Amino acid sequence: MTKTNTKEAATLPLNMILDGDCIEAMNSLPEGSIDLIFADPPYNLQLKGDLHRPDNSMVDAVDDHWDQFSSFAAYDKFTKSWLKAARRILKPNGAIWVIGSYHNIFRVGTALQDAGYWILNDVVWRKSNPMPNFRGKRFTNAHETMIWASKQEGGKYTFNYEALKSLNEGIQMRSDWVLPICTGHERLKDENGDKAHPTQKPESLLHRILVGSTNPGDVILDPFFGTGTTGAVAKMLGRDFIGIEREAAYRKVAEKRIANVRKFDREALQVSTSKRAEPRVPFGQLVERGMLRPGEELYSMNKRHKVKVRADGTLIGDDVKGSIHQVGAALEGAPSCNGWTYWCFKRDGKKVPIDVLRQQIRSEMAN
């Protein structure tokens, strides 16, 4: 994903929280200037009356004015308006994450597609410690749904597959994420000791999203900033953020929170990358640079085969010649072969994989 250029950065209110209506604020930003949007819009919960626990104590439910709409039509109009404003400011290869519950996420999904976004995945955040269903009339609502979408079909969105795989102990990251809701020290409190925000999202959720779908230096916008989870995690991970929040009490909490956040050092911000994303190095370049000499022998890692390097970067063996991949496949009678991991050479009596030389060149290219 392309980085924000100097001219764009100068016009963006980077690492600031904007006061006001999210649609008006987004309309004031330059077109095509944002890498990723994370949106946690009102869920339109439609609560009727107070909710009590079995011991008759009241549940601190979401009944704030910002989550109240007069009808589904009013909510849909609001959703279409903010999604339109969001799409305008996304870069061509930008993407958006929207989180919601069963109350609103299906309406949001329709609006996303109608607006021209291209849905990439829906991800289920399964809460490891959900609030129980006190009335016992429905299933415990133990998950929320996130929709991940690119600005348009065919967009070259960022997806750090290897980094997410590393987060998941070397296993491909699935679309169901088991993470806890905010509790304990992470749950922010106001001056009265009450929850600072009823729907504060855990930092672990944003950490996974930003590591997986952004790169250091990217600009992340959150149009429903609340108490600033997106900004706090973005700052830690070396991303820039723009928050939009019309409630002064939330802005106050978010500003204090983010001011106390320390950015990780540069080395810690690096994540595992896909081999496909690394610079291509032709095997012939090793020969051109004298790292391997014409006539030098290569050996298969399984010790069954031996070939010679030719001046044009091909290999020749018994009744076979071609690239490092073609020759390896032919000798093994296999449909394909990764020559970089199949062949090695000898130095000081020890066998060394040829991929060591490729990585040396890549390291030079990166510096």
N, C-alpha and C positions, 0 to 999 in steps of 0.2 A: 504494500500500500504506500502511495507516495506521501512524502512528508509535507507539511505546510511550509510554503516558501516564505522568505523574509517579508515580502510585501503583504502577503495574507496575514502573517502573524502580527504585523504592526496594526492591522485593523480589527483584530480579534481581542476581546476582553479575556485573555487567557488567565486561568487560575483565579477567576473572580465569580462571585455570586450576584447575578442580576436580579433586581427587584422588579416585580411586575408580572403581568399576564404572559404565559409562556408563548402564546401564538404571536403576540406583538413583539416580544423579545427575539424570537427566532426570525421573524420577518425583518428585523433590523440588522441581522448578521449577513455577511457576504455569501453569495450563492456559491455552492460547491466548496465549502471551506472546512467541513467537519469529517473526520474519519469514521467515528462511531457514535451512535446515540444509544444510551440506555434509558428507557422510559418506564417509570413505575406510576402510571396514571391512576386517577381515582377509579375504584372498582365498582362504584355505583351499587353498593351492597343492599340497598332497599330494606334496611332494617325497620321492623315494625315493633315499637315499644322496647322496653328494657329486657335484658337477658340476665337471668339469675342462675347461680350454681345451686346444687342440691341443698346446701346449707343456707340458702336464701340470700347469700352475698351477691352483689351485683358484679357482672363481668364488664371489664373495661373494653367495650367493643368500639368499633369505628363508627362514630355517629357525628363526625365533624361536618361543618357546613360545606367544605370543599368536596365531600364525597356524595353530596345530595343533588339529584337532578329531577326535574319535574316529570320526565317520561323517558322511555327508551329512545324516542325520536330526538329529544334534547341531548341525550348522551351520545347518540350516533352523530349528530351534527357537530358536537364538540370534538369527538374522536376524528372525524374526517378533516376538520379544520387544522388540528395540531399535527396530524400525520402529513398533510399537504405542506405545511410550513417546514416540517422536519425534512421531508424529501428534497425540498429546494436547496437546503444548506448542506446536504450530504455530498461528498465528492462522488464522482462517477463510480468509483470502486468502493464506496462506503457501505456501511451496513447498520442495521438497527436491531436492538433487542427490546421487546416489550413484554412485561410480566403482568399477569393477571390471575384471577380466580374464575370459577365457573360462572360467576355473575356477569363477567364482561369479556372474557378472552375470546369467545367465539364471535362476538360482535366486532372486536378489534381485528381478528383475523380476516374477516370479510372486508373490513375497511382497508386493511393493508393491501390486499389483492386488488381491490377496486382502484386504489391510488397508484398502482403500478409497481409496487414492491414485488420481489420474488422470494417466496418463503423457502428457506434453506433447511430448517429443522424446527420442530417443536420439542422443547426440553422440559421434562417434568422435574421440578424441585420437590423431592419427597422429604418432608420434614421429619427428622428423627425424634423430635419432641413436640408434636403438635398439641394444640389446645383440644381437650376432649369435647365431644358433643354432649352438653349437659342435659338437654331435653330427651335424649335417647330416641329421637324420631327419625334420625338420618345417620348415615355413616359419618365417622369422624373425618372432618375435612383435613386430610393430612398432606396435601400437596398444592402447589401452584404451578401454573404453566407459563413457560416463556416461549415466545416466538422469535426466532432469529431469521432475519430477512436481509437480502442485498437490495440496493437501491433499484436495481433493474436486472432482468434476466441476462445472464452472461457476464455480470460484473465480476471482476477479479478481486473479490473480497479477501481479507486476511483470515487464514485459518492455520494456527500453529499446532498442527496435528501431533508432531513429536513432543512438543511441550506438554500438551494435555495427556499424552500417553505416559510421559514421565511422572506427571502428577498422580497417575493412577497405577503406579508400580509396574510400568512397562506393558500394561494392558490397554488396548484401544478404549478411549473414553466413550461411554455410552450416553444415551440421551435421557437417562434417569439419574439424577444426582441426589444422593442422600446427604443432607447437610442440616445442622440444627438451626432453629430460629434464634433470634437474639435473646440471650438471657445473661444473668450475672453482670460482670463488669462491662460487657459490650453494650448492654442496654442503657442508652443515655437517659438521664433524668433531668427534669427541669428544677427550678429553684425551690419548688414545693416537694420535691422527691417523687413526683409522678413521672410516668413515661413522657419523654420529650416529644415522641411521635408514635402514634399507634401502629404504624406499619413499617417501622425501621427494618431494613434488610441487613442480613449478616454480611460482614466483610468477606467471609469465605466465598459467598456466592459471586460477589463482584470480582474477587481475585481470580476465580476460575474463568469468568467471562472475559476479563481484560487480558489475562495471559493467553487465552485461547484465540482471541479475535482482534487484538491490537498489537502494536509494536512500540518500543520506547520512542517518545517524541510525537506520537499521534495525539490528536485532539479529540477528547471525549466530551460530548454534551449530554447533560441530564436536564430535561425540561421540567421535571418534578423533583427537585433536588432534596426537599425535606431536610433532614439533619446531616446530609452530606456524605453518605457512605460512598457514593461513586467518586466524589472528589478526594476523599481520604485515601482510598485504594489507588486511585490514579496517581496521586502525589507519591505514594510509597513506591509505585512501579515505574516511575519516571515518565509518566504520560502527563500531558496538559489537560486541564478540564475547564469547562464552562458550566456553571450551574444557574438554573432559573428557579426562583422561589418567591412567591408573593406574600407568604406569611412571615412577618418580622420575627416572631418567636423562633421559628425553625432556622431562619438565616443566622440568628444570634448563636444558636447552639452549633450550627455547622461551621461558622467562622472560627469559633473557639476550638472546636475539634480538629479542624484541618491545620490550624496554626501549630498544634502540638504534634503533628505528624512529621516524621523524618523520612526523607527519601532514601531508598536503598542505594548502596554504592554501585558504581557502574558495572563492576564484575558480577554482582548479585542480580542485576537486571537482565543479564543474558539468559536466554532459554534455549532448549534443545530445538534444532531446526531440522526440517526434512532434508534428506540427501538430495532430493530433486531440486531444492532451492539453492544448493551450493553451486558455485561456478563450475562450468564444464571444463574439464582438462583432458584433451586428447592424449592418448598413449604416446603418439608420435612426438609430443612436446618433451617427454622424458628423454627421447633419443636425441632430439635437436639440441637439448641443453646439456648433453653429455652425462646425464644421470644414469643412463644405461647406454652401452656401446653396441653398435652393429656387430653381430657375431657372438654377443654375450648370451649365455644360456639361462633360460628360465625353467623353473621346476614347478610342477603341480603340487599343491599343498598336500595332496594325498600320496605323494611320492611315486605315482605310477607313470608320469610322463615328463619328457624333457624336450624343449624346443629352443630355437635360436632366434634372436632379435634381428630384424632386417633394417636397412637404412631408412626405409619409408614408414617405419612404425608397425609393420606387420610381423607376424611370426611364421616360422617354417619348421615343420617337423616331418615325421615319417608319413609321406603321402598326404600331407595336409598343409595348407597355408591360408592365411587370412588374418583378421583382427584378433586381438586377445580374447574376445568373446566367441568368435566363430571357431577358432582353433580349439578352445576349451570345450565347446559344445560337441564338436566333431569327435574329439578324442574320448569323450565320455559317452558318446551316443545319446546325447540329451538334446531336447528341442531348443534349449537356451543355456547360457552360462554367463555369470558375472566374472569376467576376466580379472577385474581388479582384486577380487578376493580369492580367485582360483590360483593365480601365479605368484611365485616368489623368486627372488634372486639370492645369490650368496655373497656375503661380505664377511671377511675374516672368519671363514668357515661356518658362519651361521646363516640360516635362511631368513630372509626379510620379505614380507609381503610387498608387492609393487605399490599397493595402496598407500604405503608410508610416503612414497615419493610424490604421489598425487596430493596428499594432505600437506606436504611441505610447500608445494606450489600454491595451493589454496591459501595457506597461511600468509605467504608473501603477497598474494593478491589482496588480502583483507587489510594489510598494513599500508 
